[in-house]
Amino acid sequence: MPLNVQDKKAIVADVGAQLAGAQTVVLAEYRGIPVEQLTKLRASARDQGVYLRVLKNTLARRAAQGTQFEPLADSMVGPLIYGISADPIASAKVLQAFAKTQDLLVIKAGLYNGKLLDVAGVKALATIPSREELLSQLLGVMLAPVSAMARVLGAVAAQKAAGAPAPVAEAAAPVEAAAPAAVAAEAAPEAAAEPAAAAPEAGTEANETPAAE
């Protein structure tokens, strides 16, 4: 069913609003792709926050007029599906990932940060890690020392469960063994003093006996 004037104006306004907040636009030819495959592509794009739509090129050119995406007008030829995203790499990732599994989807061009991208440029943009991927990598780096500590503590717990002596107990053993020696050393002067005190008594008895006789 052909579009009337009001429908066309509504589409141009909708696409224009998407372009106003976008950083990247990717164009891809979808000729011959089954409807069910395109439905899966749209679902994937929705999940990634990508505005994906099959557009008449005349309406797309009109929506792009006066925006940073106007230079794409020369590439708007043939049956195209448009990927528009505020995320700088999301639209490139979604379409490139789908193109790997569906040969009938052919990336034609793109524009990011005011610069036109050829097919190689779009593919290169798609290889850049997303924000979520970078955060995941950073979290992995931050958790690495924690994981190492957890492994050490787990090994210590297993060692204790197996009956291995704890390091604290080993360190305390020499102190306990030294205690009897210290007590013996304290007692030694007292023991030595007792015979010395008894010696005069024994000597006195020996001297007094001959005198009495």
Secondary structure, DSSP 8 states (H G I E B T S, - for coil): ----HHHHHHHHHHHHHHHHT-SEEEEEE-TT--HHHHHHHHHHHHHTT-EEEE--HHHHHHHHTTSTTGGGGGG--SSEEEEEESSTTHHHHHHHHHHHH-TT-EEEEEEETTEEE-HHHHHHHHTS--HHHHHHHHHHHHHHHHHHHHHHHHHHHHHHHTT---HHHHHHHHHHHHHHHHHHHHHHHHHHHHHHHHHHHHHHHHHHHHHH-
